[in-house]
Amino acid sequence: MSDNLKRAAADRAAELVTDGMRLGLGTGSTAAHFVSAIGERVRAGLKVVGVPTSEATREQAQREGIPLSTLDETPDLDLTVDGADEIDDDLRLIKGGGGALLREKIVASASQRMIVIADGSKLVSKLGRFPLPIEVVPFGLTATERAIVRLLDSLGMSGELILRHAPDGAAYVTDGGHFILDAHLGRIDKPNVLASTLNNIPGVVEHGLFLGLATGAILATGDGLVELGQL
């Protein structure tokens, strides 16, 4: 998918932003286009405040001149715009391919609306082809991993759990100091059940199933933009 189409989706999302809004700023290649578009509007006089979902987004927003806040200072947000690794027709998502799922979910949960901007190939009939990121604390990693495997077995699910690594070969470490296990499940028939039970495992910090958070989506396809839900 060309960058031009991603930028078109980001520009459409930027049109939803009005003066005085408190924005959640997503992470990833498509969300970066949105941050850039908001930066252009801020330099043209738009008055907003942004809460970034990662250190990378914070650095980009600062370069763009977007006034920033934190959720402690600005706990209620009007709109979050973020990408997704997968999205289904019910606006359920898998996120976390970029490693920012914990902060992304906290920010999305603090927002009245969450709009997903993504490449049209991310729309799927069933979640799970993209490996599900599960953020875990480093302490007791093997015990946590075994508990996740037992849970998946009990739900009739199977697939390899792979510890994510950084380009230098070391374990990937999130902004919060955690590791990520990527669960290669193939398909997730009952995402609601998996989401609620994963959170019961000690050592699991968060997972990449975003359910009931996205209110709308703008998908960039070869035939133009497709809008889902309520923008």
N, C-alpha and C positions, 0 to 999 in steps of 0.2 A: 504494500500500500504506500502510495507516494506521500511525501511530507506535505505536499500541497493539499491533499484531501484531509489529512490530520489537522492541518492549520485551518481548513474550512470549518471543521467541526468545532475547533477551539474558538474561532471567531464567532460562530453561532452561539456558543455558550457565553461568550463575553458580552453578547448583546443582551443577555438576561440580567446583567449587572447594572444597578442604578446607584446614584449618589447615596452615600451613608451606609452602604451595605457592609456587613462583617462577613468576610469570605474565608472559607477553608480552601487552601491551595494544595492541590494534589501533587503526586510524585510520579515521574515517569516521562517517557518521550512525548506522549500526547498531551499530558498535563502541562509539560514545559511550554508548549505552544500557547496554552491558555494563560499561563503566567506572563508570557511575552506580550500577549494581546492586552492583558490588563495593564501591564507596564506602559504600553503605548497610550492607553486611555488616561492613565494617571498623569502622564506627562502633558496630556491635553486638558487636564483640569478635573478629571474624575476624582471624587473624594471617597475612598474606601479604606478599610483596614483588613489585612490578611493574617491568617494563622497558618503557617507552613506545616506540612506533614512530614518533613524530613529536613536534615541539615542541608542536603543538596538543593531542595526547593527554597530554603531560607536564603542560601547564598545567591541563587538566581533572582529571587524577589528583591533582595537588597541591591543587586546590580541594576535591576529595572526601576528602582526608586519607589517601590510599593511600601507604604507604611505598614509595619508589622506589629503584631501583638502576640500574646500567648493565651491559651485557654484559661489560665488562672486570672488574667486581666479581663478577658473577653469570653466568658463561658458559654454565651448563647450566640450562635452563628446563624446568619440568614441563608447562606448557600455555600455548599462545598462542590467544587468541580474536580473530578479525578478520573483517572483511567481505570481499566479493568483488563484482566487476563482472559476472563470468560464472562459472558452475560447470557442469561436465558430469557425467554419471553416474559417471565414473571419478574424480571429485573433483579433476579438473584445473581450474585457475583462470586467469582474467585478472583482474589487480589493477593498481592504479596510477591509477585515475580521480581519486583525491584527491591524487596526486603523491607519496605516501610509499612507493612500491614498493621502493626500495633498502633502507631500514631495516626495512620489513615482511618482506622476504625474508630478511635477515640474522637477524632475531629468530625467524622461523618455523623457519629451518634449525637454530637452537640449541635448539629445543624438542622434547621427546619426543612431544608431540601438538600438532596444530593443528586447532582446531574453527572452521569457518566459520559465521557467522550472517548470513543474508541474506533478502531479500525473495524469495518463490518465483518471481517473474518472472525472476530471474537464472539459473535452471536452464535450460540449453540442450542440444540434441542435439549441436551442434558449436560449438566456440569460434570467435570471430572477428567476430561481428556488432558487438560492442563494440570500438572502436578499441584496438589493442594499444599501450600506452605503452612507449616505448623511451627510457631515460634516457641522455643523452650529455653529454660534457664540452663546454663552449662552444668551446674551442680547436679549430679545424679543422672547424667544424660542417658546412660544405658538403661537404667531402671525406668525412666520416662518413656524411652523408645519401646521397651518391652510392654509397658502398659498400653501404649497406643496400639501396638500389634494385637494384643489381647482384645482390645475394644473393637478393632476392625474385624477380627475373627468373629466376635459375638454378633456383629451386624451383618455377617455374611459377605464381608468385603475383604479383598486381598490386593496386595500391591507392594512394591518395594518402597521402603523408607530410606531416603538418602540424605545424609548430612550435607548441607550446602557448603561449598568451598569458595573462597575468594580467588581471584586470578593468580595470587602468589602461592596457592596450594594450601594455605592455612584455612581453618574453619571460618566461614563468613560470620561476621559479628554485626548485629543490627545497631542502629543508633542507641537503642536501650541497653546494649551490652549482652544481648541474647544470641543463641544459635537458631538456625532454621532447619527443620526436617521437611523435606519435600516428599509428599506421599503420592506415589504414582498409582492411582486407583483406576484409571480408565473411564469409570463412570460412577456417579454418586446418585443412587436412586432415591435416597431419603436425606437430602441435605439438612433439613431441620433437625432430624434425630442425631445425625453425626455432629452437627454444630453444638447442640446442647450437651451431648455426652463427652465430647472432647474437652470441654471446659471444666469437667469434673476431675480430670486427671491432674494430680499434683505434679508440678513441673511444666505443665503447658501454660504458657502465658496468654497466647491468643492464636487464632487460626484465620486462614484467608477466606472463609465463607462469610460473605456480607449478605445477610438476609434481612429483608424489611428495611433496608437503609436507603437504597436508590429510589428516587421518586420519578426519574426520567432518564432518558439516554439519547445521545446524538451520535449516530454511527456513520462513519465515512465509508461509502461504497463507490464502486466504479460508476454507478448510475447517479451518484449524488449523495446528499445527506438523507438519512432515515431517522425519524424521531419516534421514540417509544415513550409511553407513559405520559406524565404531566411535566412540562417544562415550566 
